[in-house]
Amino acid sequence: MPQTMDRPTTLSPQEVADALGMSRRTIYRWINDRDLDTTQPSGKAKSRHRIFERQLAEKIGEEDAAEVFNAYANDEA
């Protein structure tokens, strides 16, 4: 039976920083300088930034963004 990989829809700034080997502060600097767009869920978690792959790709390129999101793919098997 083939294994399937589920990629996350969004990642947190910490997850992006970990995958890129950068500090979380660098990612938040990108966000604050508007070099990296994010999505903020409504409700209680308004201050939490979530990053879609396409948003990250605009900053670091499609291939690198894909690698970041692939790093967080989970085996479902």
C-alpha positions as CSV (number, residue, x, y, z in Angstrom):
1,M,0.0,0.0,0.0
2,P,1.5,3.4,-1.0
3,Q,2.3,5.9,1.7
4,T,0.8,9.4,1.4
5,M,2.3,12.6,2.6
6,D,0.2,15.3,3.9
7,R,1.7,18.8,3.6
8,P,0.5,21.5,6.0
9,T,-1.6,24.3,4.5
10,T,0.2,26.9,6.6
11,L,3.2,27.2,8.9
12,S,4.0,29.4,11.8
13,P,6.9,31.8,11.8
14,Q,8.7,29.5,14.2
15,E,8.3,26.5,11.8
16,V,9.5,28.5,8.9
17,A,12.5,29.8,10.9
18,D,13.4,26.2,12.0
19,A,13.2,24.8,8.5
20,L,15.4,27.6,7.0
21,G,17.9,27.5,9.9
22,M,17.1,31.1,10.8
23,S,16.0,32.8,14.0
24,R,12.3,33.5,14.6
25,R,13.2,37.1,14.9
26,T,14.4,37.2,11.3
27,I,11.0,35.9,10.1
28,Y,9.1,38.4,12.3
29,R,11.4,41.2,10.9
30,W,10.3,40.1,7.4
31,I,6.7,40.3,8.5
32,N,7.0,43.6,10.2
33,D,8.9,45.1,7.2
34,R,6.1,43.7,5.0
35,D,8.7,41.6,3.1
36,L,6.6,38.5,3.9
37,D,2.8,38.5,3.8
38,T,1.0,36.4,6.3
39,T,-2.5,35.4,7.2
40,Q,-3.9,36.1,10.6
41,P,-6.9,34.0,11.7
42,S,-9.9,35.8,13.2
43,G,-11.0,35.3,16.7
44,K,-8.8,34.9,19.8
45,A,-5.6,34.1,17.8
46,K,-5.5,37.4,16.0
47,S,-1.8,38.0,16.9
48,R,-0.8,34.6,15.4
49,H,0.7,34.7,12.0
50,R,0.3,31.8,9.6
51,I,2.3,31.6,6.3
52,F,1.0,29.9,3.1
53,E,3.5,28.4,0.8
54,R,2.8,30.9,-1.9
55,Q,3.5,33.8,0.5
56,L,6.8,32.3,1.4
57,A,7.6,31.6,-2.2
58,E,7.3,35.3,-3.0
59,K,10.1,35.9,-0.5
60,I,12.5,33.0,-1.0
61,G,11.4,31.3,-4.3
62,E,9.2,28.5,-5.1
63,E,11.7,25.6,-4.8
64,D,12.9,26.7,-1.4
65,A,9.4,27.3,-0.1
66,A,8.4,23.8,-1.3
67,E,11.3,22.3,0.6
68,V,10.2,24.1,3.8
69,F,6.7,22.8,3.5
70,N,7.9,19.3,2.5
71,A,9.9,19.3,5.7
72,Y,6.7,19.4,7.7
73,A,4.9,16.7,5.7
74,N,3.5,13.9,7.9
75,D,3.4,10.2,7.0
76,E,-0.2,9.0,7.3
77,A,0.7,5.3,6.9
